[in-house]
Amino acid sequence: MSAEYMVATYNLSKSYNSVYRVDTLNLNVRQGEIYGFLGPNGAGKSTSLKMLLGLTQPSGGRITLFGKELSQHRISILSQVGSLIESPSYYGHLTGLENMRVMKRLRGVPERNIREALGIVRLEKHQHKRVDQYSLGMKQRLGIAMALLAFPRLLILDEPTNGLDPAGIGEIRELIKSLPGRYGITVLISSHLLSEIEQMATSVGIIHEGKLLFQGDLTELQARGQSSVSFTTQDAASAESLLLASGFQPVNRQGRLHIEGMQDEQIAEANRLLVSAGIPVIRIEEHKKSLEEIFLDLTGRERTL
Ligand SMILES: Nc1ncnc2c1ncn2[C@@H]1O[C@H](COP(=O)(O)OP(=O)(O)OP(=O)(O)O)[C@@H](O)[C@H]1O
């Protein structure tokens, strides 16, 4: 039924003290995607991802991974999932390589996986250094290497670039982008930054106050943003009353009258009305919303997004 999806949730919900922090979520992640799970702080991203990993019990709804019910096939499913949730766990007094060996024994994978995973995150040169001497970015990359160690079918990353500088963010972005093509790994990654997701995701899900507000690709989202048309006239006040009286809904912004979602005929009609009332029209302009504005509209103008 859901075999086409690597991850599918059905009305997935989680409440704490009877407040729903994840509310009837229906996520669909297809094979080979980089799915960006986007939302402001506190939107419910971590809680959702923890449920996918069996770390938190849902209050309602179901989860399938690889088309199988998580509640019934937990062990076999989770052996094919790699994850990095919150900060990576490691032994600071051990080297990067030693940490990888600990993980290798836990995961029961061959030694060569260590070399390969350290190569992907470009940590080979630092593998003999103690992890408590790593920079934040190196620790984060080690966390990703650990998550990759068993070369999972699905990689779940919760805000993996939090706290990194732009160069570190760029590096992680490039390595994540290479995973579906090179290793066939599907990636589900959360972030509160549109700019980050925009540059790597093939699909996005936008969550706000526990609810999924949009799911699809970015071009679809862009198409959703209604453009507005503005009229600049020599008499904004009279133009506004005339347009209002004719059934338009202009918004006066610094003397320019903006009207949303207008068809071509309506633009011509508004123009004709103004001109025939003796109000000279100086300029008619179209304003397309940027992706950023569309996100801000969706999430109630949260500053973090
Ligand atoms: N164990 C818990 N008990 C009570 N409330 C919780 C618990 N875990 C999370 N919450 C609440 O659920 C909401 C969603 O938190 P969550 O960590 O999932 O958000 P998020 O989108 O990952 O945001 P952030 O990026 O800030 O972590 C928040 O209001 C948080 O306070």
The ligand as a Gaussian input file, in Angstrom:
#p B3LYP/6-31G(d) Opt

LIG

0 1
 N        9.392000      15.736000      26.302000
 C        8.626000      16.820000      26.104000
 N        7.727000      17.215000      27.030000
 C        6.944000      18.296000      26.844000
 N        6.987000      19.070000      25.732000
 C        7.855000      18.728000      24.768000
 C        8.719000      17.589000      24.896000
 N        9.473000      17.497000      23.768000
 C        9.100000      18.534000      22.987000
 N        8.125000      19.264000      23.572000
 C        7.454000      20.456000      22.989000
 O        6.993000      20.125000      21.697000
 C        7.165000      21.227000      20.808000
 C        7.921000      20.790000      19.571000
 O        9.269000      20.545000      19.914000
 P       10.333000      19.996000      18.874000
 O       11.640000      19.850000      19.584000
 O        9.790000      18.809000      18.181000
 O       10.422000      21.198000      17.839000
 P       11.453000      21.432000      16.676000
 O       10.655000      21.791000      15.482000
 O       12.396000      20.316000      16.554000
 O       12.185000      22.729000      17.166000
 P       13.710000      22.942000      17.541000
 O       14.376000      23.182000      16.247000
 O       13.635000      24.165000      18.408000
 O       14.134000      21.711000      18.272000
 C        7.838000      22.322000      21.603000
 O        6.855000      23.217000      22.024000
 C        8.443000      21.595000      22.774000
 O        8.511000      22.437000      23.899000

